[in-house]
Structure formats: C-alpha cells, structure tokens
Amino acid sequence: MATVTTADNASWAEEVIIKPVGADEPEIWADNGFANIEGELFYYDSVEKDSNSKVYKLKRCARNLGGTQTKFNLSGSEVRGF
C-alpha cells in the first residue's frame, strides 16, 4: 500500500499527514504499524481519520528505526506501509 504526504514533514515530526484513500475505497492503513518514507523506516502508534473514516494522519511516529537518518520530506513524498 502506498500514498503521498500532503504537507511538508520536518525530520523530527511525530506525525505524518497523508492523502487518504477515496471515500468509496477500502482502507489500506492499519491502526498502527510500520511504514517507509523516502527510505526511512518508522513505526506509527495510532492514526487520525477524516470525516469518511479514512486515515489521513499517522501519529506518534518513532523514526529512524532502520538506521537511515531522518530528513525533511516535501509534500508529495511517497509513504509506503506494510
């Protein structure tokens, strides 16, 4: 599953704002799990959902799990969950 960020993301940010799936599409994000943004592995502990009950924010992120240094990510950066 993949999406993109919808806002710039500072390297120390504990939240990642993402483009949610469409209102009529099945949800692709779990309530917590691991994801990758531009090669950086991170864990998100919870999510925030929009008015359509679709995930648009990954919260309480623990970053730099895979040893790749955190970095600033521009809006439109690819985010992949697994």
Buried (B, 14 or more C-beta within 10 A) or exposed (E): EEBBBBBEBEEEBBBBBBBBBEEEEEBEBBEEEBBBBBEBBBBBEEBEBEEEEBBBBBBEBEBBEEEBEBBEBEEEBEBEBE
